[in-house]
Amino acid sequence: MSPNAAFITAGLTILALVLSIFGASWLNQRATEKLIEQMEKRFDAKFDAMNARFDSINHRFSAVEQRLDRIERQLEAVFKPVLPPRT
């Protein structure tokens, strides 16, 4: 084998190796980006579910607060403050 052919073969081999490393890095980056996007979607779905729960709990607290206000008004009507008689 001539020296020129050996240099050309070695150069092409190194070039192929560099290209394969960059290609693998690029593919790995794409896969990582897809995983991050999936995680973002999952977090968004979980946060939406939590917001729905908080809205439900807030609605329940509002209902309880309204009931307590009604009971308080009823108790105030039943137990009106009475001033002692003047003597």
PyMOL Python script that loads the backbone (N, CA, C, O; Angstrom):
from pymol import cmd

cmd.read_pdbstr("""\
ATOM      1  N   MET A   1       0.847  -1.161   0.000  1.00  0.00           N
ATOM      2  CA  MET A   1       0.000   0.000   0.000  1.00  0.00           C
ATOM      3  C   MET A   1       0.897   1.229   0.000  1.00  0.00           C
ATOM      4  O   MET A   1       1.877   1.302   0.741  1.00  0.00           O
ATOM      5  N   SER A   2       0.550   2.178  -0.831  1.00  0.00           N
ATOM      6  CA  SER A   2       1.367   3.391  -0.929  1.00  0.00           C
ATOM      7  C   SER A   2       1.099   4.304   0.263  1.00  0.00           C
ATOM      8  O   SER A   2       0.025   4.237   0.860  1.00  0.00           O
ATOM      9  N   PRO A   3       2.046   5.144   0.611  1.00  0.00           N
ATOM     10  CA  PRO A   3       1.870   6.052   1.750  1.00  0.00           C
ATOM     11  C   PRO A   3       0.713   7.022   1.534  1.00  0.00           C
ATOM     12  O   PRO A   3       0.011   7.365   2.485  1.00  0.00           O
ATOM     13  N   ASN A   4       0.509   7.461   0.311  1.00  0.00           N
ATOM     14  CA  ASN A   4      -0.595   8.394   0.053  1.00  0.00           C
ATOM     15  C   ASN A   4      -1.946   7.738   0.341  1.00  0.00           C
ATOM     16  O   ASN A   4      -2.830   8.367   0.923  1.00  0.00           O
ATOM     17  N   ALA A   5      -2.105   6.511  -0.053  1.00  0.00           N
ATOM     18  CA  ALA A   5      -3.365   5.806   0.180  1.00  0.00           C
ATOM     19  C   ALA A   5      -3.589   5.590   1.668  1.00  0.00           C
ATOM     20  O   ALA A   5      -4.722   5.666   2.143  1.00  0.00           O
ATOM     21  N   ALA A   6      -2.506   5.320   2.414  1.00  0.00           N
ATOM     22  CA  ALA A   6      -2.627   5.133   3.858  1.00  0.00           C
ATOM     23  C   ALA A   6      -3.056   6.435   4.530  1.00  0.00           C
ATOM     24  O   ALA A   6      -3.886   6.419   5.439  1.00  0.00           O
ATOM     25  N   PHE A   7      -2.492   7.567   4.085  1.00  0.00           N
ATOM     26  CA  PHE A   7      -2.876   8.862   4.661  1.00  0.00           C
ATOM     27  C   PHE A   7      -4.333   9.208   4.337  1.00  0.00           C
ATOM     28  O   PHE A   7      -5.070   9.707   5.187  1.00  0.00           O
ATOM     29  N   ILE A   8      -4.723   8.939   3.122  1.00  0.00           N
ATOM     30  CA  ILE A   8      -6.112   9.217   2.717  1.00  0.00           C
ATOM     31  C   ILE A   8      -7.074   8.346   3.528  1.00  0.00           C
ATOM     32  O   ILE A   8      -8.102   8.828   4.004  1.00  0.00           O
ATOM     33  N   THR A   9      -6.741   7.076   3.682  1.00  0.00           N
ATOM     34  CA  THR A   9      -7.587   6.168   4.455  1.00  0.00           C
ATOM     35  C   THR A   9      -7.661   6.609   5.912  1.00  0.00           C
ATOM     36  O   THR A   9      -8.738   6.607   6.507  1.00  0.00           O
ATOM     37  N   ALA A  10      -6.527   6.984   6.489  1.00  0.00           N
ATOM     38  CA  ALA A  10      -6.507   7.437   7.882  1.00  0.00           C
ATOM     39  C   ALA A  10      -7.302   8.733   8.032  1.00  0.00           C
ATOM     40  O   ALA A  10      -8.028   8.906   9.011  1.00  0.00           O
ATOM     41  N   GLY A  11      -7.170   9.635   7.074  1.00  0.00           N
ATOM     42  CA  GLY A  11      -7.916  10.904   7.121  1.00  0.00           C
ATOM     43  C   GLY A  11      -9.415  10.667   7.035  1.00  0.00           C
ATOM     44  O   GLY A  11     -10.190  11.262   7.783  1.00  0.00           O
ATOM     45  N   LEU A  12      -9.815   9.801   6.127  1.00  0.00           N
ATOM     46  CA  LEU A  12     -11.240   9.482   5.995  1.00  0.00           C
ATOM     47  C   LEU A  12     -11.779   8.793   7.244  1.00  0.00           C
ATOM     48  O   LEU A  12     -12.916   9.026   7.652  1.00  0.00           O
ATOM     49  N   THR A  13     -10.951   7.944   7.844  1.00  0.00           N
ATOM     50  CA  THR A  13     -11.363   7.262   9.065  1.00  0.00           C
ATOM     51  C   THR A  13     -11.571   8.265  10.200  1.00  0.00           C
ATOM     52  O   THR A  13     -12.557   8.193  10.933  1.00  0.00           O
ATOM     53  N   ILE A  14     -10.637   9.195  10.332  1.00  0.00           N
ATOM     54  CA  ILE A  14     -10.760  10.221  11.382  1.00  0.00           C
ATOM     55  C   ILE A  14     -11.966  11.106  11.111  1.00  0.00           C
ATOM     56  O   ILE A  14     -12.700  11.453  12.036  1.00  0.00           O
ATOM     57  N   LEU A  15     -12.178  11.477   9.846  1.00  0.00           N
ATOM     58  CA  LEU A  15     -13.334  12.286   9.483  1.00  0.00           C
ATOM     59  C   LEU A  15     -14.635  11.544   9.797  1.00  0.00           C
ATOM     60  O   LEU A  15     -15.573  12.139  10.328  1.00  0.00           O
ATOM     61  N   ALA A  16     -14.697  10.268   9.476  1.00  0.00           N
ATOM     62  CA  ALA A  16     -15.887   9.471   9.766  1.00  0.00           C
ATOM     63  C   ALA A  16     -16.113   9.364  11.275  1.00  0.00           C
ATOM     64  O   ALA A  16     -17.250   9.416  11.744  1.00  0.00           O
ATOM     65  N   LEU A  17     -15.036   9.215  12.019  1.00  0.00           N
ATOM     66  CA  LEU A  17     -15.145   9.135  13.473  1.00  0.00           C
ATOM     67  C   LEU A  17     -15.674  10.445  14.052  1.00  0.00           C
ATOM     68  O   LEU A  17     -16.555  10.431  14.911  1.00  0.00           O
ATOM     69  N   VAL A  18     -15.146  11.571  13.588  1.00  0.00           N
ATOM     70  CA  VAL A  18     -15.601  12.886  14.070  1.00  0.00           C
ATOM     71  C   VAL A  18     -17.068  13.100  13.706  1.00  0.00           C
ATOM     72  O   VAL A  18     -17.855  13.554  14.537  1.00  0.00           O
ATOM     73  N   LEU A  19     -17.437  12.776  12.471  1.00  0.00           N
ATOM     74  CA  LEU A  19     -18.833  12.927  12.053  1.00  0.00           C
ATOM     75  C   LEU A  19     -19.768  12.028  12.862  1.00  0.00           C
ATOM     76  O   LEU A  19     -20.875  12.440  13.208  1.00  0.00           O
ATOM     77  N   SER A  20     -19.335  10.817  13.162  1.00  0.00           N
ATOM     78  CA  SER A  20     -20.187   9.921  13.939  1.00  0.00           C
ATOM     79  C   SER A  20     -20.342  10.423  15.371  1.00  0.00           C
ATOM     80  O   SER A  20     -21.413  10.276  15.959  1.00  0.00           O
ATOM     81  N   ILE A  21     -19.295  11.014  15.941  1.00  0.00           N
ATOM     82  CA  ILE A  21     -19.397  11.576  17.299  1.00  0.00           C
ATOM     83  C   ILE A  21     -20.368  12.754  17.306  1.00  0.00           C
ATOM     84  O   ILE A  21     -21.235  12.843  18.175  1.00  0.00           O
ATOM     85  N   PHE A  22     -20.221  13.658  16.335  1.00  0.00           N
ATOM     86  CA  PHE A  22     -21.143  14.792  16.267  1.00  0.00           C
ATOM     87  C   PHE A  22     -22.582  14.336  15.997  1.00  0.00           C
ATOM     88  O   PHE A  22     -23.525  14.889  16.561  1.00  0.00           O
ATOM     89  N   GLY A  23     -22.745  13.342  15.146  1.00  0.00           N
ATOM     90  CA  GLY A  23     -24.085  12.812  14.867  1.00  0.00           C
ATOM     91  C   GLY A  23     -24.720  12.201  16.099  1.00  0.00           C
ATOM     92  O   GLY A  23     -25.897  12.431  16.377  1.00  0.00           O
ATOM     93  N   ALA A  24     -23.944  11.421  16.841  1.00  0.00           N
ATOM     94  CA  ALA A  24     -24.468  10.813  18.069  1.00  0.00           C
ATOM     95  C   ALA A  24     -24.818  11.886  19.095  1.00  0.00           C
ATOM     96  O   ALA A  24     -25.829  11.775  19.788  1.00  0.00           O
ATOM     97  N   SER A  25     -23.996  12.911  19.192  1.00  0.00           N
ATOM     98  CA  SER A  25     -24.271  14.011  20.119  1.00  0.00           C
ATOM     99  C   SER A  25     -25.555  14.729  19.733  1.00  0.00           C
ATOM    100  O   SER A  25     -26.368  15.055  20.598  1.00  0.00           O
ATOM    101  N   TRP A  26     -25.744  14.977  18.452  1.00  0.00           N
ATOM    102  CA  TRP A  26     -26.943  15.654  17.974  1.00  0.00           C
ATOM    103  C   TRP A  26     -28.188  14.818  18.251  1.00  0.00           C
ATOM    104  O   TRP A  26     -29.202  15.340  18.715  1.00  0.00           O
ATOM    105  N   LEU A  27     -28.107  13.516  17.965  1.00  0.00           N
ATOM    106  CA  LEU A  27     -29.250  12.638  18.231  1.00  0.00           C
ATOM    107  C   LEU A  27     -29.562  12.570  19.724  1.00  0.00           C
ATOM    108  O   LEU A  27     -30.730  12.551  20.114  1.00  0.00           O
ATOM    109  N   ASN A  28     -28.533  12.532  20.553  1.00  0.00           N
ATOM    110  CA  ASN A  28     -28.736  12.499  21.996  1.00  0.00           C
ATOM    111  C   ASN A  28     -29.405  13.788  22.473  1.00  0.00           C
ATOM    112  O   ASN A  28     -30.283  13.755  23.335  1.00  0.00           O
ATOM    113  N   GLN A  29     -28.990  14.915  21.914  1.00  0.00           N
ATOM    114  CA  GLN A  29     -29.586  16.193  22.276  1.00  0.00           C
ATOM    115  C   GLN A  29     -31.066  16.221  21.901  1.00  0.00           C
ATOM    116  O   GLN A  29     -31.890  16.709  22.674  1.00  0.00           O
ATOM    117  N   ARG A  30     -31.404  15.710  20.742  1.00  0.00           N
ATOM    118  CA  ARG A  30     -32.808  15.670  20.302  1.00  0.00           C
ATOM    119  C   ARG A  30     -33.631  14.792  21.237  1.00  0.00           C
ATOM    120  O   ARG A  30     -34.750  15.145  21.607  1.00  0.00           O
ATOM    121  N   ALA A  31     -33.073  13.651  21.615  1.00  0.00           N
ATOM    122  CA  ALA A  31     -33.796  12.755  22.521  1.00  0.00           C
ATOM    123  C   ALA A  31     -33.993  13.416  23.883  1.00  0.00           C
ATOM    124  O   ALA A  31     -35.050  13.272  24.498  1.00  0.00           O
ATOM    125  N   THR A  32     -32.987  14.135  24.351  1.00  0.00           N
ATOM    126  CA  THR A  32     -33.095  14.836  25.631  1.00  0.00           C
ATOM    127  C   THR A  32     -34.155  15.928  25.547  1.00  0.00           C
ATOM    128  O   THR A  32     -34.929  16.100  26.488  1.00  0.00           O
ATOM    129  N   GLU A  33     -34.206  16.665  24.448  1.00  0.00           N
ATOM    130  CA  GLU A  33     -35.225  17.703  24.268  1.00  0.00           C
ATOM    131  C   GLU A  33     -36.622  17.099  24.285  1.00  0.00           C
ATOM    132  O   GLU A  33     -37.535  17.678  24.873  1.00  0.00           O
ATOM    133  N   LYS A  34     -36.803  15.954  23.653  1.00  0.00           N
ATOM    134  CA  LYS A  34     -38.116  15.298  23.653  1.00  0.00           C
ATOM    135  C   LYS A  34     -38.503  14.864  25.060  1.00  0.00           C
ATOM    136  O   LYS A  34     -39.662  15.000  25.451  1.00  0.00           O
ATOM    137  N   LEU A  35     -37.554  14.348  25.819  1.00  0.00           N
ATOM    138  CA  LEU A  35     -37.846  13.959  27.199  1.00  0.00           C
ATOM    139  C   LEU A  35     -38.237  15.167  28.051  1.00  0.00           C
ATOM    140  O   LEU A  35     -39.149  15.085  28.874  1.00  0.00           O
ATOM    141  N   ILE A  36     -37.550  16.275  27.853  1.00  0.00           N
ATOM    142  CA  ILE A  36     -37.873  17.491  28.599  1.00  0.00           C
ATOM    143  C   ILE A  36     -39.265  17.985  28.228  1.00  0.00           C
ATOM    144  O   ILE A  36     -40.023  18.407  29.101  1.00  0.00           O
ATOM    145  N   GLU A  37     -39.605  17.937  26.961  1.00  0.00           N
ATOM    146  CA  GLU A  37     -40.951  18.339  26.536  1.00  0.00           C
ATOM    147  C   GLU A  37     -42.010  17.447  27.160  1.00  0.00           C
ATOM    148  O   GLU A  37     -43.055  17.941  27.583  1.00  0.00           O
ATOM    149  N   GLN A  38     -41.764  16.139  27.228  1.00  0.00           N
ATOM    150  CA  GLN A  38     -42.712  15.224  27.865  1.00  0.00           C
ATOM    151  C   GLN A  38     -42.861  15.551  29.341  1.00  0.00           C
ATOM    152  O   GLN A  38     -43.973  15.538  29.869  1.00  0.00           O
ATOM    153  N   MET A  39     -41.750  15.843  30.015  1.00  0.00           N
ATOM    154  CA  MET A  39     -41.823  16.211  31.430  1.00  0.00           C
ATOM    155  C   MET A  39     -42.618  17.494  31.614  1.00  0.00           C
ATOM    156  O   MET A  39     -43.416  17.591  32.547  1.00  0.00           O
ATOM    157  N   GLU A  40     -42.420  18.477  30.749  1.00  0.00           N
ATOM    158  CA  GLU A  40     -43.172  19.725  30.840  1.00  0.00           C
ATOM    159  C   GLU A  40     -44.667  19.467  30.690  1.00  0.00           C
ATOM    160  O   GLU A  40     -45.477  20.039  31.419  1.00  0.00           O
ATOM    161  N   LYS A  41     -45.028  18.607  29.745  1.00  0.00           N
ATOM    162  CA  LYS A  41     -46.443  18.286  29.552  1.00  0.00           C
ATOM    163  C   LYS A  41     -47.017  17.591  30.779  1.00  0.00           C
ATOM    164  O   LYS A  41     -48.145  17.874  31.182  1.00  0.00           O
ATOM    165  N   ARG A  42     -46.255  16.690  31.369  1.00  0.00           N
ATOM    166  CA  ARG A  42     -46.725  16.002  32.579  1.00  0.00           C
ATOM    167  C   ARG A  42     -46.894  16.984  33.731  1.00  0.00           C
ATOM    168  O   ARG A  42     -47.888  16.933  34.455  1.00  0.00           O
ATOM    169  N   PHE A  43     -45.918  17.881  33.900  1.00  0.00           N
ATOM    170  CA  PHE A  43     -46.021  18.869  34.971  1.00  0.00           C
ATOM    171  C   PHE A  43     -47.219  19.783  34.745  1.00  0.00           C
ATOM    172  O   PHE A  43     -47.943  20.110  35.685  1.00  0.00           O
ATOM    173  N   ASP A  44     -47.427  20.193  33.495  1.00  0.00           N
ATOM    174  CA  ASP A  44     -48.584  21.037  33.204  1.00  0.00           C
ATOM    175  C   ASP A  44     -49.883  20.320  33.543  1.00  0.00           C
ATOM    176  O   ASP A  44     -50.792  20.914  34.123  1.00  0.00           O
ATOM    177  N   ALA A  45     -49.971  19.039  33.181  1.00  0.00           N
ATOM    178  CA  ALA A  45     -51.178  18.275  33.484  1.00  0.00           C
ATOM    179  C   ALA A  45     -51.376  18.145  34.997  1.00  0.00           C
ATOM    180  O   ALA A  45     -52.498  18.267  35.489  1.00  0.00           O
ATOM    181  N   LYS A  46     -50.296  17.898  35.730  1.00  0.00           N
ATOM    182  CA  LYS A  46     -50.407  17.781  37.185  1.00  0.00           C
ATOM    183  C   LYS A  46     -50.792  19.111  37.814  1.00  0.00           C
ATOM    184  O   LYS A  46     -51.615  19.144  38.729  1.00  0.00           O
ATOM    185  N   PHE A  47     -50.209  20.212  37.336  1.00  0.00           N
ATOM    186  CA  PHE A  47     -50.561  21.517  37.878  1.00  0.00           C
ATOM    187  C   PHE A  47     -52.012  21.863  37.566  1.00  0.00           C
ATOM    188  O   PHE A  47     -52.696  22.462  38.395  1.00  0.00           O
ATOM    189  N   ASP A  48     -52.489  21.491  36.374  1.00  0.00           N
ATOM    190  CA  ASP A  48     -53.892  21.734  36.041  1.00  0.00           C
ATOM    191  C   ASP A  48     -54.808  20.935  36.965  1.00  0.00           C
ATOM    192  O   ASP A  48     -55.840  21.438  37.410  1.00  0.00           O
ATOM    193  N   ALA A  49     -54.430  19.698  37.250  1.00  0.00           N
ATOM    194  CA  ALA A  49     -55.227  18.876  38.165  1.00  0.00           C
ATOM    195  C   ALA A  49     -55.224  19.475  39.565  1.00  0.00           C
ATOM    196  O   ALA A  49     -56.252  19.489  40.243  1.00  0.00           O
ATOM    197  N   MET A  50     -54.064  19.970  39.996  1.00  0.00           N
ATOM    198  CA  MET A  50     -53.996  20.587  41.322  1.00  0.00           C
ATOM    199  C   MET A  50     -54.828  21.860  41.374  1.00  0.00           C
ATOM    200  O   MET A  50     -55.500  22.122  42.371  1.00  0.00           O
ATOM    201  N   ASN A  51     -54.788  22.651  40.310  1.00  0.00           N
ATOM    202  CA  ASN A  51     -55.612  23.860  40.273  1.00  0.00           C
ATOM    203  C   ASN A  51     -57.088  23.521  40.335  1.00  0.00           C
ATOM    204  O   ASN A  51     -57.857  24.218  40.997  1.00  0.00           O
ATOM    205  N   ALA A  52     -57.493  22.459  39.653  1.00  0.00           N
ATOM    206  CA  ALA A  52     -58.891  22.039  39.707  1.00  0.00           C
ATOM    207  C   ALA A  52     -59.262  21.614  41.127  1.00  0.00           C
ATOM    208  O   ALA A  52     -60.354  21.926  41.602  1.00  0.00           O
ATOM    209  N   ARG A  53     -58.373  20.916  41.796  1.00  0.00           N
ATOM    210  CA  ARG A  53     -58.635  20.514  43.179  1.00  0.00           C
ATOM    211  C   ARG A  53     -58.751  21.729  44.083  1.00  0.00           C
ATOM    212  O   ARG A  53     -59.657  21.808  44.913  1.00  0.00           O
ATOM    213  N   PHE A  54     -57.831  22.680  43.923  1.00  0.00           N
ATOM    214  CA  PHE A  54     -57.882  23.883  44.752  1.00  0.00           C
ATOM    215  C   PHE A  54     -59.161  24.670  44.492  1.00  0.00           C
ATOM    216  O   PHE A  54     -59.752  25.222  45.420  1.00  0.00           O
ATOM    217  N   ASP A  55     -59.586  24.721  43.239  1.00  0.00           N
ATOM    218  CA  ASP A  55     -60.843  25.399  42.932  1.00  0.00           C
ATOM    219  C   ASP A  55     -62.011  24.701  43.618  1.00  0.00           C
ATOM    220  O   ASP A  55     -62.909  25.353  44.150  1.00  0.00           O
ATOM    221  N   SER A  56     -61.992  23.374  43.602  1.00  0.00           N
ATOM    222  CA  SER A  56     -63.041  22.605  44.259  1.00  0.00           C
ATOM    223  C   SER A  56     -63.040  22.857  45.760  1.00  0.00           C
ATOM    224  O   SER A  56     -64.095  23.054  46.363  1.00  0.00           O
ATOM    225  N   ILE A  57     -61.860  22.851  46.358  1.00  0.00           N
ATOM    226  CA  ILE A  57     -61.755  23.102  47.808  1.00  0.00           C
ATOM    227  C   ILE A  57     -62.195  24.522  48.121  1.00  0.00           C
ATOM    228  O   ILE A  57     -62.885  24.748  49.115  1.00  0.00           O
ATOM    229  N   ASN A  58     -61.810  25.479  47.293  1.00  0.00           N
ATOM    230  CA  ASN A  58     -62.215  26.862  47.500  1.00  0.00           C
ATOM    231  C   ASN A  58     -63.735  26.990  47.430  1.00  0.00           C
ATOM    232  O   ASN A  58     -64.337  27.718  48.219  1.00  0.00           O
ATOM    233  N   HIS A  59     -64.348  26.290  46.496  1.00  0.00           N
ATOM    234  CA  HIS A  59     -65.813  26.300  46.379  1.00  0.00           C
ATOM    235  C   HIS A  59     -66.448  25.710  47.633  1.00  0.00           C
ATOM    236  O   HIS A  59     -67.438  26.240  48.136  1.00  0.00           O
ATOM    237  N   ARG A  60     -65.889  24.627  48.133  1.00  0.00           N
ATOM    238  CA  ARG A  60     -66.422  24.017  49.354  1.00  0.00           C
ATOM    239  C   ARG A  60     -66.295  24.960  50.542  1.00  0.00           C
ATOM    240  O   ARG A  60     -67.226  25.083  51.339  1.00  0.00           O
ATOM    241  N   PHE A  61     -65.145  25.631  50.668  1.00  0.00           N
ATOM    242  CA  PHE A  61     -64.968  26.580  51.770  1.00  0.00           C
ATOM    243  C   PHE A  61     -65.955  27.734  51.652  1.00  0.00           C
ATOM    244  O   PHE A  61     -66.473  28.214  52.660  1.00  0.00           O
ATOM    245  N   SER A  62     -66.215  28.176  50.445  1.00  0.00           N
ATOM    246  CA  SER A  62     -67.198  29.248  50.247  1.00  0.00           C
ATOM    247  C   SER A  62     -68.579  28.792  50.697  1.00  0.00           C
ATOM    248  O   SER A  62     -69.314  29.545  51.336  1.00  0.00           O
ATOM    249  N   ALA A  63     -68.926  27.553  50.358  1.00  0.00           N
ATOM    250  CA  ALA A  63     -70.228  27.026  50.773  1.00  0.00           C
ATOM    251  C   ALA A  63     -70.309  26.930  52.292  1.00  0.00           C
ATOM    252  O   ALA A  63     -71.335  27.278  52.877  1.00  0.00           O
ATOM    253  N   VAL A  64     -69.250  26.466  52.933  1.00  0.00           N
ATOM    254  CA  VAL A  64     -69.229  26.371  54.396  1.00  0.00           C
ATOM    255  C   VAL A  64     -69.317  27.756  55.015  1.00  0.00           C
ATOM    256  O   VAL A  64     -70.021  27.955  56.005  1.00  0.00           O
ATOM    257  N   GLU A  65     -68.604  28.712  54.435  1.00  0.00           N
ATOM    258  CA  GLU A  65     -68.634  30.079  54.953  1.00  0.00           C
ATOM    259  C   GLU A  65     -70.044  30.666  54.853  1.00  0.00           C
ATOM    260  O   GLU A  65     -70.500  31.341  55.776  1.00  0.00           O
ATOM    261  N   GLN A  66     -70.727  30.413  53.750  1.00  0.00           N
ATOM    262  CA  GLN A  66     -72.099  30.895  53.601  1.00  0.00           C
ATOM    263  C   GLN A  66     -73.013  30.260  54.644  1.00  0.00           C
ATOM    264  O   GLN A  66     -73.859  30.940  55.225  1.00  0.00           O
ATOM    265  N   ARG A  67     -72.851  28.980  54.880  1.00  0.00           N
ATOM    266  CA  ARG A  67     -73.674  28.302  55.890  1.00  0.00           C
ATOM    267  C   ARG A  67     -73.406  28.871  57.281  1.00  0.00           C
ATOM    268  O   ARG A  67     -74.336  29.114  58.049  1.00  0.00           O
ATOM    269  N   LEU A  68     -72.133  29.081  57.599  1.00  0.00           N
ATOM    270  CA  LEU A  68     -71.805  29.640  58.909  1.00  0.00           C
ATOM    271  C   LEU A  68     -72.363  31.049  59.070  1.00  0.00           C
ATOM    272  O   LEU A  68     -72.843  31.407  60.146  1.00  0.00           O
ATOM    273  N   ASP A  69     -72.303  31.846  58.013  1.00  0.00           N
ATOM    274  CA  ASP A  69     -72.893  33.186  58.071  1.00  0.00           C
ATOM    275  C   ASP A  69     -74.395  33.114  58.325  1.00  0.00           C
ATOM    276  O   ASP A  69     -74.933  33.893  59.113  1.00  0.00           O
ATOM    277  N   ARG A  70     -75.064  32.190  57.665  1.00  0.00           N
ATOM    278  CA  ARG A  70     -76.505  32.025  57.860  1.00  0.00           C
ATOM    279  C   ARG A  70     -76.811  31.593  59.291  1.00  0.00           C
ATOM    280  O   ARG A  70     -77.736  32.111  59.916  1.00  0.00           O
ATOM    281  N   ILE A  71     -76.036  30.648  59.803  1.00  0.00           N
ATOM    282  CA  ILE A  71     -76.238  30.189  61.186  1.00  0.00           C
ATOM    283  C   ILE A  71     -75.985  31.336  62.160  1.00  0.00           C
ATOM    284  O   ILE A  71     -76.720  31.503  63.132  1.00  0.00           O
ATOM    285  N   GLU A  72     -74.957  32.112  61.901  1.00  0.00           N
ATOM    286  CA  GLU A  72     -74.650  33.250  62.763  1.00  0.00           C
ATOM    287  C   GLU A  72     -75.799  34.254  62.778  1.00  0.00           C
ATOM    288  O   GLU A  72     -76.168  34.761  63.838  1.00  0.00           O
ATOM    289  N   ARG A  73     -76.364  34.544  61.605  1.00  0.00           N
ATOM    290  CA  ARG A  73     -77.509  35.456  61.549  1.00  0.00           C
ATOM    291  C   ARG A  73     -78.703  34.891  62.307  1.00  0.00           C
ATOM    292  O   ARG A  73     -79.405  35.620  63.008  1.00  0.00           O
ATOM    293  N   GLN A  74     -78.928  33.584  62.162  1.00  0.00           N
ATOM    294  CA  GLN A  74     -80.043  32.969  62.883  1.00  0.00           C
ATOM    295  C   GLN A  74     -79.827  33.046  64.396  1.00  0.00           C
ATOM    296  O   GLN A  74     -80.760  33.335  65.145  1.00  0.00           O
ATOM    297  N   LEU A  75     -78.606  32.788  64.838  1.00  0.00           N
ATOM    298  CA  LEU A  75     -78.324  32.862  66.270  1.00  0.00           C
ATOM    299  C   LEU A  75     -78.465  34.294  66.783  1.00  0.00           C
ATOM    300  O   LEU A  75     -78.957  34.513  67.890  1.00  0.00           O
ATOM    301  N   GLU A  76     -78.039  35.256  65.989  1.00  0.00           N
ATOM    302  CA  GLU A  76     -78.208  36.645  66.396  1.00  0.00           C
ATOM    303  C   GLU A  76     -79.683  37.008  66.508  1.00  0.00           C
ATOM    304  O   GLU A  76     -80.067  37.782  67.385  1.00  0.00           O
ATOM    305  N   ALA A  77     -80.522  36.447  65.614  1.00  0.00           N
ATOM    306  CA  ALA A  77     -81.956  36.735  65.679  1.00  0.00           C
ATOM    307  C   ALA A  77     -82.585  36.085  66.903  1.00  0.00           C
ATOM    308  O   ALA A  77     -83.480  36.666  67.518  1.00  0.00           O
ATOM    309  N   VAL A  78     -82.137  34.902  67.263  1.00  0.00           N
ATOM    310  CA  VAL A  78     -82.703  34.204  68.411  1.00  0.00           C
ATOM    311  C   VAL A  78     -82.215  34.825  69.714  1.00  0.00           C
ATOM    312  O   VAL A  78     -83.006  35.059  70.628  1.00  0.00           O
ATOM    313  N   PHE A  79     -80.950  35.086  69.799  1.00  0.00           N
ATOM    314  CA  PHE A  79     -80.362  35.613  71.030  1.00  0.00           C
ATOM    315  C   PHE A  79     -80.059  37.096  70.869  1.00  0.00           C
ATOM    316  O   PHE A  79     -78.898  37.503  70.816  1.00  0.00           O
ATOM    317  N   LYS A  80     -81.101  37.885  70.793  1.00  0.00           N
ATOM    318  CA  LYS A  80     -80.921  39.329  70.688  1.00  0.00           C
ATOM    319  C   LYS A  80     -80.422  39.840  72.023  1.00  0.00           C
ATOM    320  O   LYS A  80     -80.879  39.392  73.075  1.00  0.00           O
ATOM    321  N   PRO A  81     -79.499  40.763  71.989  1.00  0.00           N
ATOM    322  CA  PRO A  81     -79.023  41.302  73.266  1.00  0.00           C
ATOM    323  C   PRO A  81     -80.147  42.102  73.951  1.00  0.00           C
ATOM    324  O   PRO A  81     -80.820  42.921  73.325  1.00  0.00           O
ATOM    325  N   VAL A  82     -80.319  41.849  75.203  1.00  0.00           N
ATOM    326  CA  VAL A  82     -81.372  42.525  75.965  1.00  0.00           C
ATOM    327  C   VAL A  82     -80.696  43.359  77.033  1.00  0.00           C
ATOM    328  O   VAL A  82     -79.874  42.860  77.801  1.00  0.00           O
ATOM    329  N   LEU A  83     -81.046  44.624  77.074  1.00  0.00           N
ATOM    330  CA  LEU A  83     -80.498  45.514  78.084  1.00  0.00           C
ATOM    331  C   LEU A  83     -81.241  45.259  79.417  1.00  0.00           C
ATOM    332  O   LEU A  83     -82.444  44.999  79.429  1.00  0.00           O
ATOM    333  N   PRO A  84     -80.515  45.338  80.502  1.00  0.00           N
ATOM    334  CA  PRO A  84     -81.201  45.153  81.784  1.00  0.00           C
ATOM    335  C   PRO A  84     -82.185  46.320  82.021  1.00  0.00           C
ATOM    336  O   PRO A  84     -81.949  47.441  81.569  1.00  0.00           O
ATOM    337  N   PRO A  85     -83.276  46.041  82.728  1.00  0.00           N
ATOM    338  CA  PRO A  85     -84.255  47.099  82.945  1.00  0.00           C
ATOM    339  C   PRO A  85     -83.676  48.210  83.809  1.00  0.00           C
ATOM    340  O   PRO A  85     -82.849  47.957  84.685  1.00  0.00           O
ATOM    341  N   ARG A  86     -84.108  49.424  83.562  1.00  0.00           N
ATOM    342  CA  ARG A  86     -83.639  50.577  84.343  1.00  0.00           C
ATOM    343  C   ARG A  86     -84.430  50.647  85.626  1.00  0.00           C
ATOM    344  O   ARG A  86     -85.646  50.456  85.644  1.00  0.00           O
ATOM    345  N   THR A  87     -83.753  50.908  86.639  1.00  0.00           N
ATOM    346  CA  THR A  87     -84.455  51.049  87.930  1.00  0.00           C
ATOM    347  C   THR A  87     -84.334  52.406  88.505  1.00  0.00           C
ATOM    348  O   THR A  87     -84.869  52.670  89.581  1.00  0.00           O
TER     349      THR A  87
END
""", "prot")
cmd.dss("prot")
cmd.show_as("cartoon", "prot")
cmd.util.cbc("prot")
cmd.orient("prot")
